[in-house]
Amino acid sequence: MQTLSCSTVALRAGIVLAGLAMATAPVAAQAPEIGMFNTLKKGGWLLRIRDDGSERRICVRDGREFIQLRHQQPGCSQFVVKDEPREVVVQYTCRGNGYGRTSIRREGPALVQIQTQGIANGVPFSFGGEARHTGAC
C-alpha cells in the first residue's frame, strides 16, 4: 500500500478542483442551429398581432428574428425546447431585462404562426400573431 504525503494529497485535490472549475465555467453561448429556419424565405416579413391588429415589419436574415420580438438586445441566452420540421419552441433569458418563451409554427416557407410570452422591463407580455413573407427587405 502506498503512503501519500499531505502535500501530494493537497496537490491532487487541487488538480481535481481545477478540472471541475473548468468543466463548470460558463462558455460563450453560440446560437444553436434550428433546422426549420433554413426552410423559411429570407427578406421582408409582415407580422400581424392578433390581439390588437397592429403590424410590424421584420427583415429576416436567418429566422431568429422571430424569437425575441419583445427583447431586441443581443446577448440573450437561448435554450431550444423543441426543434421539429414544422414547429420550434425557444426559451430565452436577457439578463437585467427579463425572459420569454416563443413558439413558431411553420405553415409554409412564407407563412408562420407565432405565440410568445414572458417578462420585459418588469412587465408581463403575451401575444400571438401571423407573419407573412412580403418580398425584399
Buried (B, 14 or more C-beta within 10 A) or exposed (E): EEEEEEEEEEEEEEEEEEEEEEEEEEEEEEEEEBEBBEEBBBBBBBBBBEEEEEEEEBEBEEBEBBBBBBBEEEEBEBEBEEBEEEBBBBBBBBEEBBBBBBBBBBEEEBBBBBBBBBBBEEEEBEBBBBBBBBEEE
